[in-house]
Amino acid sequence: MRMPSAKDVAADLKDVVLQINRDGMSADDYCDVRLQVNADGGHQLHSGDEQYDTDHTGFWGSSVVSVNTTPRECRNIARQLINEAWDSYYSSR
């Protein structure tokens, strides 16, 4: 099993933070984010309401970001998401 790098996931998270800043989210609001890792190591970062996640395959981690989430926090959240995806992988075995 291969997981994405924390650097790649952090870059995806930074993109989400930029998007919610453009969308004018309040500093008090949070945006849900979910990391989905497929068995082949491919990954997707989902953001927003989880009810729109239609593909439930793979291994998952979840967290939140806000307009105030810093690049350093993105790196920490990325590591957390990857660790949760590993937990999901090991619990499915």
C-alpha positions in Angstrom: 0.0 0.0 0.0 1.3 3.4 -0.9 0.1 6.7 0.6 0.4 10.1 -0.9 3.1 12.4 0.5 2.2 14.9 3.2 3.6 17.6 0.8 1.1 16.7 -1.9 -1.9 16.6 0.5 -0.8 19.9 2.1 -0.7 21.5 -1.3 -4.3 20.2 -1.9 -5.4 21.6 1.4 -3.8 25.0 0.6 -5.9 25.1 -2.6 -9.1 24.4 -0.5 -8.1 27.3 1.9 -7.6 29.6 -1.1 -11.0 28.6 -2.6 -12.9 29.2 0.6 -11.2 32.6 1.0 -12.4 33.4 -2.6 -15.9 32.2 -1.7 -16.0 34.7 1.2 -16.4 32.2 4.0 -16.5 33.7 7.5 -13.5 33.3 9.8 -15.8 31.4 12.2 -16.9 28.8 9.6 -15.1 25.6 8.8 -15.0 23.5 5.7 -14.9 19.7 6.0 -12.1 18.0 4.1 -11.6 14.3 3.5 -8.7 12.4 2.1 -9.6 9.3 0.0 -6.7 7.0 -0.9 -7.2 4.1 -3.4 -5.5 0.8 -3.2 -3.2 1.8 -6.1 -2.0 4.8 -4.1 -4.0 7.4 -6.0 -5.7 10.0 -3.9 -8.4 12.7 -3.9 -9.1 15.4 -1.4 -12.8 16.1 -1.0 -14.1 19.3 0.5 -17.5 20.5 1.6 -20.6 18.5 2.6 -19.7 14.8 2.8 -23.2 13.7 1.5 -21.9 14.4 -2.0 -19.1 11.9 -1.7 -20.5 9.1 -3.9 -17.4 6.9 -4.1 -16.9 5.2 -0.8 -14.0 2.9 -1.8 -10.5 3.2 -0.5 -9.2 4.4 2.8 -10.2 7.7 4.4 -9.2 10.5 6.8 -11.2 13.6 7.7 -10.6 17.0 9.2 -11.6 20.6 8.8 -10.0 23.8 7.5 -11.0 27.5 7.8 -10.0 30.7 6.0 -7.4 31.2 8.8 -5.7 27.8 8.3 -2.0 28.5 7.8 0.4 26.5 5.5 2.0 25.0 8.6 -1.4 23.8 9.8 -2.1 22.4 6.4 1.1 20.2 6.7 -0.1 19.0 10.2 -3.6 18.3 8.9 -2.1 16.5 5.9 -0.2 14.2 8.3 -3.3 13.6 10.3 -5.3 12.7 7.2 -2.7 10.3 6.1 -2.4 8.7 9.5 -6.2 8.2 9.5 -6.1 6.7 6.1 -3.4 4.2 7.3 -5.7 3.4 10.3 -8.6 2.8 7.8 -6.3 0.6 5.8 -5.1 -1.5 8.7 -8.6 -1.9 10.2 -9.9 -3.2 6.9 -7.4 -6.0 6.8 
